[in-house]
């Protein structure tokens, strides 16, 4: 890894941690989010995500360990989030700024397949994502390639607009 890449990784990790602290304080004031803990993706979260592979409720066949390792190396400015409830991992999310820097993309997100109905983590994910996007100076957030119409319609219901040509949803900040 080049020194400039290491510098960028260190600089943006510091920003990501600050965003998580700010977001944690804000979300803790809402009863539905008060038990959630916002963290960066770690080896522990990746180990815990392997338990999701055993669930019959899981909708995707995504290996977070391989995916995160590659994503982390390629995108030092990335957005990453692990959400915990107590000692249980309930969500992982990764995204990155667009090459122009005008938008922050949500590329991969998954809630624990066995907790998805109990905990609504997407509003928390979007809140943290918006906070990071604003600090980076982005003008919008994007949700790339929604997995199905239910997911697409959910994001539309919380204020995002769908762009069919490029298969993403966006919200201006």
Wavefront OBJ file of the C-alpha trace (Angstrom):
o trace
v 0.000 0.000 0.000
v 1.438 3.384 -0.967
v 2.030 6.026 1.679
v -0.601 8.285 0.115
v -3.130 5.452 0.262
v -2.242 4.819 3.909
v -2.595 8.533 4.638
v -6.031 8.597 3.011
v -7.084 5.473 4.910
v -6.008 7.005 8.237
v -7.620 10.381 7.475
v -10.977 8.917 6.435
v -11.025 6.376 9.262
v -10.784 9.319 11.656
v -13.717 10.993 9.865
v -15.767 7.760 9.886
v -15.207 7.371 13.640
v -16.270 10.982 14.277
v -19.426 10.454 12.196
v -20.284 7.345 14.219
v -19.843 9.245 17.495
v -22.048 12.126 16.318
v -24.681 9.751 14.939
v -24.644 7.555 18.055
v -25.387 10.561 20.279
v -28.257 11.710 18.044
v -29.830 8.265 17.614
v -29.558 7.483 21.338
v -32.201 10.146 21.987
v -34.785 8.106 20.042
v -36.228 5.161 21.957
v -36.331 2.848 18.918
v -32.592 3.328 18.365
v -31.340 3.746 21.933
v -30.042 0.156 22.192
v -28.222 0.192 18.857
v -24.444 0.580 18.779
v -22.832 2.042 15.663
v -19.349 0.768 14.841
v -16.901 0.421 11.998
v -16.715 -2.990 10.341
v -14.179 -5.109 12.246
v -12.899 -8.677 12.206
v -15.474 -9.403 14.919
v -18.361 -8.106 12.789
v -17.170 -10.115 9.804
v -16.998 -13.273 11.958
v -20.511 -12.613 13.241
v -21.831 -12.049 9.701
v -20.871 -15.638 8.842
v -23.733 -16.779 11.101
v -26.138 -15.158 8.646
v -25.123 -17.738 6.014
v -26.883 -20.433 8.056
v -30.223 -18.621 8.054
v -33.006 -19.886 5.808
v -34.372 -16.307 5.779
v -31.288 -14.828 4.100
v -32.051 -13.259 0.706
v -28.521 -12.816 -0.643
v -25.435 -14.955 -1.049
v -22.851 -12.311 -0.202
v -19.604 -13.047 1.605
v -18.956 -9.970 3.720
v -15.401 -10.978 4.601
v -14.197 -11.218 0.995
v -16.317 -8.289 -0.155
v -15.222 -5.973 2.639
v -11.533 -6.818 2.286
v -11.583 -5.907 -1.403
v -13.779 -2.827 -0.899
v -11.624 -1.538 1.958
v -8.467 -1.760 -0.125
v -9.992 -0.060 -3.177
v -11.889 2.757 -1.459
v -10.200 4.550 1.451
v -13.009 7.168 1.448
v -15.631 4.424 1.804
v -18.686 4.531 4.019
v -18.868 1.536 6.344
v -21.162 0.700 9.207
v -21.763 -2.229 11.529
v -24.854 -1.934 13.727
v -25.060 -3.986 16.900
v -27.876 -4.579 19.361
v -26.242 -5.774 22.546
v -23.811 -8.517 21.522
v -25.644 -9.267 18.285
v -24.668 -7.924 14.874
v -27.837 -6.665 13.197
v -26.579 -4.902 10.063
v -23.570 -4.294 7.819
v -23.324 -1.558 5.188
v -20.702 -0.371 2.697
v -20.668 2.399 0.155
v -18.371 4.977 -1.364
v -18.361 8.461 -2.815
v -18.938 8.748 -6.546
v -15.781 9.516 -8.507
v -16.877 13.154 -8.845
v -17.521 13.335 -5.084
v -20.995 14.811 -5.520
v -22.833 11.784 -4.099
v -22.301 9.046 -1.539
v -23.358 5.608 -2.770
v -24.777 2.807 -0.656
v -23.497 -0.256 -2.495
v -24.136 -3.114 -0.049
v -26.338 -3.353 3.001
v -27.750 -6.332 4.812
v -29.682 -6.731 8.021
v -29.471 -9.862 10.111
v -31.923 -12.146 8.304
v -33.447 -13.329 11.568
v -33.788 -9.849 13.109
v -34.800 -7.829 10.038
v -38.480 -7.644 10.966
v -37.814 -6.784 14.617
v -35.315 -3.985 14.069
v -35.713 -1.332 11.420
v -32.080 -0.486 10.754
v -32.380 1.269 7.384
v -33.447 4.631 8.890
v -30.359 4.477 11.128
v -28.161 3.519 8.152
v -29.516 6.442 6.114
v -29.020 8.854 9.017
v -25.360 7.874 9.432
v -24.866 7.888 5.672
v -26.310 11.404 5.331
v -24.063 12.622 8.145
v -20.963 11.215 6.405
v -22.079 12.560 3.011
v -22.536 16.065 4.418
v -19.073 16.025 6.008
v -17.581 14.943 2.663
v -19.449 17.752 0.892
v -21.648 15.436 -1.180
v -24.896 16.838 -2.566
v -26.870 13.598 -2.529
v -26.960 10.026 -1.309
v -27.654 7.104 -3.618
v -28.832 3.549 -3.060
v -27.385 1.484 -5.883
v -29.135 -1.475 -7.542
v -32.003 -2.206 -5.141
v -32.394 -5.980 -4.874
v -36.144 -6.104 -5.658
v -39.293 -3.979 -5.966
v -40.095 -4.238 -2.245
v -36.703 -2.756 -1.365
v -37.017 -0.108 -4.069
v -40.493 0.852 -2.851
v -39.315 1.019 0.759
v -36.591 3.518 -0.135
v -39.109 5.495 -2.185
v -41.423 5.576 0.848
v -38.719 7.284 2.928
v -38.104 9.998 0.353
v -35.667 8.662 -2.237
v -36.359 8.998 -5.973
v -35.787 6.096 -8.363
v -33.728 6.488 -11.573
v -34.657 3.496 -13.729
v -32.040 4.083 -16.446
v -29.155 3.562 -14.004
v -31.049 1.486 -11.382
v -30.478 3.592 -8.286
v -32.401 5.778 -5.869
v -31.236 9.166 -4.652
v -31.991 11.924 -2.181
v -30.680 15.477 -2.469
v -29.115 16.829 0.707
l 1 2 3 4 5 6 7 8 9 10 11 12 13 14 15 16 17 18 19 20 21 22 23 24 25 26 27 28 29 30 31 32 33 34 35 36 37 38 39 40 41 42 43 44 45 46 47 48 49 50 51 52 53 54 55 56 57 58 59 60 61 62 63 64 65 66 67 68 69 70 71 72 73 74 75 76 77 78 79 80 81 82 83 84 85 86 87 88 89 90 91 92 93 94 95 96 97 98 99 100 101 102 103 104 105 106 107 108 109 110 111 112 113 114 115 116 117 118 119 120 121 122 123 124 125 126 127 128 129 130 131 132 133 134 135 136 137 138 139 140 141 142 143 144 145 146 147 148 149 150 151 152 153 154 155 156 157 158 159 160 161 162 163 164 165 166 167 168 169 170 171 172 173
